[in-house]
Amino acid sequence: MKQTDLLQVASEFGSPIYVYDSEKMISQYKRLTDAFKKVKHLRLHYAVKALSNVSVLRLFNSLGSGLDTVSIQEVKLGLKAGVSPENIIFTPNGVSFTELEEAVQLGVQINIDNLMILEQFGHQYPKVPVCIRINPHVMAGGNTNISVGHIDSKFGISIHQLPHVLRIVENTKMTINGVHMHTGSDILDIEVFLHAAEILFETAKSFKNLEFLDFGSGFKVPYHENDIETDVEQLGQKLSKRFNQFCKDYGKDLTLAFEPGKFLVSEAGLFLAKVNVVKQTTSTVFAQIDSGFNHLIRPMLYGSKHEIINISHPRKQKRFYSVVGYICETDTFANNKRISEISEGDILAFKNAGAYCYSMASNYNSRFRPAEVLWHNNEAKLIRKHENFDDLLRNQVEVAI
Ligand SMILES: Cc1ncc(COP(=O)(O)O)c(C=O)c1O
């Protein structure tokens, strides 16, 4: 997308606003499938939590992708987007049994990460094949919030509990059709993936009716020019070879599954916000935008760094800024960043705003959540309207006091 197109989007639909480039999502999808082209049956399940707009889900469905979901609401969004239930995997953690029952009724693939739930499920639905999520006890991921496969993590069934899993399977006569793991996000080192994969292969040997092995996700994407990223091509070469060997030994061509979120949508998204005021203090120059961590929480939550470009004046002299929001708490997007000179009214574009940005947005400070636009076939398509005052009041019940 050209900067002029982005300015046009901001002027036509208003700011702040999220813009997603479908071409980038498509090319990332193709890049990952190409990397694993030596595997006979490959399946990508796009992780809905990253960006759950129904039009985006529809786009991935049109590419042949399935969906990875973590709540029954995500399942329903996927079905609404036209994805067939067998292409949706449901991997909840800590949900009530009724949510699993609902998922059974909807016909999606269920992934269980708790021994007690597995036992209950096996008793109640012995004929419904399930996948199990293991905890491989591998420390991986960009920071502690997104490292989920280690020994202290709440996710997955410990690999040391495998004998107990097998006992439940035997006693209930249930079928385990898949084994899954997800160790974390922002994993750079492919050796970490390969090490965890060996644990998954070892676990998988214990199950005789498998159809797929799901290696989760965690690919690190670049956040600025020349930034390092997971070498998915090299991972594809190495893991495909090992997977094909495993299938040979297992005696069946299984499906290799991944569930990428960030890899597919992070770089496709830009967040556009307008500069309300420029404020000089004794220590810095603040550029304050018409947004805050209510719309983009990742810098405050994870310390993630989104590159910021002044698309209204990209070629002015660069100056140092602290880019902050309008929230009543510290909401710093960037500190001491060199950005082309900013004036009030300029539009700033935040990069890598496709994944975990809109989907984590809130109404904090009673602000409206922004609109979303899909840039598709060289056209801006509004895929979510800006909220308005009625949206804030929608579920409030006013009582006489
Ligand atoms: C179970 C599971 N699968 C897939 C993902 C997607 O990870 P990423 O966005 O790093 O690709 C996550 C992220 O939290 C996850 O928890």
The ligand as an SDF file (V2000), in Angstrom:
LIG
                    3D

 16 16  0  0  0  0  0  0  0  0999 V2000
   -2.4820  -22.3300   20.9660 C   0  0  0  0  0  0  0  0  0  0  0  0
   -1.9560  -21.2200   20.1250 C   0  0  0  0  0  0  0  0  0  0  0  0
   -1.7770  -21.4240   18.8100 N   0  0  0  0  0  0  0  0  0  0  0  0
   -1.3300  -20.4420   18.0050 C   0  0  0  0  0  0  0  0  0  0  0  0
   -1.0240  -19.1820   18.4790 C   0  0  0  0  0  0  0  0  0  0  0  0
   -0.5500  -18.1130   17.5340 C   0  0  0  0  0  0  0  0  0  0  0  0
    0.7490  -17.7340   17.8000 O   0  0  0  0  0  0  0  0  0  0  0  0
    1.4990  -16.6670   16.9020 P   0  0  0  0  0  0  0  0  0  0  0  0
    0.6390  -15.4600   16.8140 O   0  0  0  0  0  0  0  0  0  0  0  0
    2.7950  -16.4360   17.5440 O   0  0  0  0  0  0  0  0  0  0  0  0
    1.6510  -17.2630   15.5390 O   0  0  0  0  0  0  0  0  0  0  0  0
   -1.1690  -18.9320   19.8490 C   0  0  0  0  0  0  0  0  0  0  0  0
   -0.8400  -17.6140   20.4100 C   0  0  0  0  0  0  0  0  0  0  0  0
   -1.0610  -17.2600   21.5200 O   0  0  0  0  0  0  0  0  0  0  0  0
   -1.6610  -19.9730   20.6910 C   0  0  0  0  0  0  0  0  0  0  0  0
   -1.8440  -19.7740   22.0010 O   0  0  0  0  0  0  0  0  0  0  0  0
  1  2  1  0
  2  3  1  0
  2 15  2  0
  3  4  2  0
  4  5  1  0
  5  6  1  0
  5 12  2  0
  6  7  1  0
  7  8  1  0
  8  9  2  0
  8 10  1  0
  8 11  1  0
 12 13  1  0
 12 15  1  0
 13 14  2  0
 15 16  1  0
M  END
$$$$
